[in-house]
C-alpha cells in the first residue's frame, strides 16, 4: 500500500524515529526535520531528512512555512516534544491551513502544558491530585514551613526544564535544590510524595477525533525510569486496566480535546490513584510500546487526518516490552544490587522486547551509537558487578553477567531479515 499525502515529523529523537518507521513501513512518504546532526535518528532509511536551525522555538514556524511550499498537498504534521507543541500553539495563525494538524484550542494547550493549572483541571473532574504549592524562590519557603510534609516531590512548572522531578527529604535539601535551579526555573511545584516506585506509574493514551470522541486507547506501565523513581520511562510494558482508562477519559472528555493525548497516573501503596500530568498535542516517548502491542497511534492519526478513516485497533496480548536500551541498561544493572529486584531483573531478560533504536530492517540508527555505548556500558557494568562480588558468591555474579550479555546479543537473532535498501538521506542538502 502506498499513499500520496506525506507525513512531516518534527524531531528525530527515538520516538520521532518510531513514528517514521511506523508510517514509512506502511508506504507513507515521510519527511523529517531535525536540528541536532548528531542524533542517531538521522540515519533511518524510513524518512527523507532535513537539518534546520531550530525545532523548538520561533524559528520552527518560519521553516515550516518555507517547507510547505515544496509539497503539493498539506502534509500531516507530527510533533515530538512539548516545546514544539507550545510553539505551534502560540503561532498557530501563521501555519493554519498549511498542514493537517488535529489539535485542541490553543489556550487549552497552553493551560495543560503548565503544571500549575492541573489542580483546577482535576478538581473540576473530582480526580485525586497531590497537594501542591507553588514558589519561585527559596525565600518563599518561610510561608510554607508548617504546611509541607516530607518527603515531597519538587518539580518545575513547565516541561523540558533542567529536571523532571526530585524527591526531597528535608527543608535544607529543598532550599539547596531551589537555589541551585532558580536561575533556570521560573516556578517550582512542591507536591506531596506519592508512595510507590516507578512500577506504580501508569500512562493512559488516547486519540480523539474532531468531535472530541476517543477512537483509540492504550494503557501501559513504567518498568524502570531514568533517573530512578523520578525520571522519564526507559522501559515500559502494556497494562490492561479499565479503571485507569476510566480516569483518563474522565480527565479529557469534559474538555474540547482533539488529537493525541495521554495522562500519567500513579497508584500508591494503598491502591489510591493520583493524576500526575497530561501530555497533549503529541505522542509520548514510549509510543513504540503502543505500536508493537497493536495500537499504532501514528498510523491511526495519519489515516484519520487524510480521509477521516477510523483504523480498527487490535490490541494484541503478546505483551511486548519497550526498552530504551541506552538509558535503561545502567538502571537495569543497578537493580542487581537490590536483592528484592534481582529475581525480576533476571526474568526480564526472557520477556519479549522491542528496542527504541534497534530494528532489524533499519539498523543504522542503533549501529551509529554502538562505539560509544559499548565502552560506556561495559565500564558501568564492571563497576556494578564488582559491588555484587563483594556481597555474593562469585559463581552467581558471573552467571548473571553471562546471561545478561548473552540475551542482549542473541535475543531473537535469525528471526528477522538483515538486508535493507537506502533512501535519499536529505530532502535538500545544505
Helices and strands as residue ranges (DSSP letters): E 7-10, H 14-24, E 30-34, G 40-43, E 48-51, H 59-68, E 76-79, H 82-90, H 92-95, H 106-113, G 115-117, H 118-124, E 132-135, G 138-144, E 152-156, E 166-168, H 171-181, E 188-192, G 198-200, E 201-208, E 214-226, E 232-238, H 242-252, E 259-267, E 273-280, H 287-292, H 297-307, E 321-323, H 325-334, G 335-337, H 339-348, E 353-355, H 364-391, H 394-410
